[in-house]
């Protein structure tokens, strides 16, 4: 394949990947505790040796391709929104809630919790919120629930449990698992400094206008590369047609 087409292809693939990430950000702009993501790209140079049929002084020519550098996550805190629901919890500062899933413990900033049929505090997926002694269960006798900034859960009969908030040495090591949950092989650290705010939800830190602006820029670049690819293919077709008319 022609080198120009290969270079354009690498650029088009990078644009496609970036659009996919932006689309996911926009789809989650109303998801509590969601952290926006972005693509990182870098230039990859490859030296191409001269053709075997070339004459005269020839040197290798570097070709610049676009290389995927991975996805980065913006861990800045989202806006705090008051809901008044006693089981809506937000973390002011650093830290994550822990929930027990069938695949092990997962971590989240999404504090939209509720009570299941057994009285356990669970997330939207039905996964139990983990306290110091495991899942936290509320009984009808506990009445109104009060949750202190340190995670202490209390009711009419006294303390019910304590919500565990954990942190990590590197948030970049957290991998997205879907449903706004993260997994990691890192050892969680207790007491990362975050304070629980009852009756509040942390909003997504996605800024729709910025995402749309970036999307428009990427679309324009993609259209430019697509037009260049089409032009290159037309030149190749014309060259083949002319070669076909040459008499041997």
Secondary structure, 3 states (H helix, E strand, C coil): CCHHHHHHHHHHHHHHHHHHHHHHHHHCCCCCCCCCEEEEEEEEEEEECCCCCCCCCCCCEEEEEEEEEEEEECCCCCCEEECCCCCEEEEECCCEEEEEECCEEEEECCCECEECCCCEEECCCCCEEEECCEECECCHHHCCCEECCCCEEEECCEEEEEECEEECCCHHHCEEEECCEEECCCCCEECCCCEEEECEEECCCCCHHHHHHHHHHHHHHHHHHHHHHHHHHHHHHHHHHHHHHCCC
